[in-house]
Amino acid sequence: MRRDICYFFAADVRSVYNAYLSAATNAKFRRDCGQEPYHTISFGLNFSAKYNMNGGSCTIHFIPYRGGTAVDLRFSIVQLGGARYEKYAKDLTNDAVAVSGVAAQQFSLDINEFTNPLNKVTPDTVTSSDSIPEPEFIKTPTAPKTNLRMSSSMMSSATASGSKFCSNCGKSLAETDSFCTECGTKIQKQSNSCPACGSATAPGSKFCANCGTKL
């Protein structure tokens, strides 16, 4: 069984790659990873009752995408059903978010783009965040499915820096933008925020949609 789960980070390929490598080798996952720097990280999936896996492998691909980084976690799992690969991907990505300090959004992207040689980043082609090339393909991702959790300090830092991106196409935006400069979507400005985690809240909300705090 093969399954792919994609995420978008508004950060450069090198920092996202290093965040996943740190997450995969930490005390929780303890993976001995094969590496092709800035392009792929691969490791085996041993038996795990927590994720209901009998074995298999995971390969993580990284490519530049619209000023940020697209990530594909490709699972090849032994059993036909029951494996909780989505939870594994979310847990691993949450750890990468904690390392990088940048939120991740789950979205959809043609899997072939991750293996397209034109989109491959290597140590020879990227030396700093300024040198990341724009991808050769132009695609609009679907609306994000999941905003992975950030701590309150990380959320506050992102808010203070003015970091935001379009909910329709994922493009990084300036805090003052009223419309997305890539797809033209109107940006809904939120005047309220949760006192506990800093997430934007809709007017009239009684509880925070991110952490459940009573407003």
Rosetta blueprint (number, residue, H / E / L):
1 M L
2 R E
3 R E
4 D E
5 I E
6 C E
7 Y E
8 F E
9 F E
10 A L
11 A L
12 D L
13 V H
14 R H
15 S H
16 V H
17 Y H
18 N H
19 A H
20 Y H
21 L H
22 S H
23 A H
24 A H
25 T L
26 N L
27 A L
28 K L
29 F L
30 R L
31 R L
32 D L
33 C L
34 G E
35 Q E
36 E E
37 P L
38 Y L
39 H L
40 T E
41 I E
42 S E
43 F E
44 G E
45 L L
46 N L
47 F L
48 S E
49 A L
50 K L
51 Y L
52 N L
53 M E
54 N L
55 G L
56 G E
57 S E
58 C E
59 T E
60 I E
61 H E
62 F E
63 I E
64 P E
65 Y E
66 R L
67 G L
68 G E
69 T E
70 A E
71 V E
72 D E
73 L E
74 R E
75 F E
76 S E
77 I E
78 V L
79 Q L
80 L L
81 G L
82 G L
83 A L
84 R L
85 Y H
86 E H
87 K H
88 Y H
89 A H
90 K H
91 D H
92 L H
93 T H
94 N H
95 D H
96 A H
97 V H
98 A H
99 V H
100 S H
101 G L
102 V L
103 A L
104 A E
105 Q E
106 Q E
107 F E
108 S L
109 L L
110 D L
111 I L
112 N H
113 E H
114 F H
115 T H
116 N L
117 P H
118 L H
119 N H
120 K L
121 V L
122 T L
123 P L
124 D L
125 T L
126 V L
127 T L
128 S L
129 S H
130 D H
131 S H
132 I L
133 P L
134 E L
135 P L
136 E L
137 F L
138 I L
139 K L
140 T L
141 P L
142 T L
143 A L
144 P L
145 K L
146 T E
147 N E
148 L L
149 R L
150 M L
151 S L
152 S H
153 S H
154 M H
155 M H
156 S H
157 S H
158 A H
159 T H
160 A H
161 S L
162 G L
163 S L
164 K E
165 F E
166 C L
167 S L
168 N L
169 C L
170 G L
171 K L
172 S E
173 L E
174 A L
175 E L
176 T L
177 D L
178 S L
179 F E
180 C L
181 T L
182 E L
183 C L
184 G L
185 T L
186 K E
187 I L
188 Q L
189 K L
190 Q L
191 S L
192 N E
193 S E
194 C L
195 P L
196 A L
197 C L
198 G L
199 S L
200 A E
201 T E
202 A L
203 P L
204 G L
205 S L
206 K L
207 F E
208 C L
209 A L
210 N L
211 C L
212 G L
213 T L
214 K E
215 L L
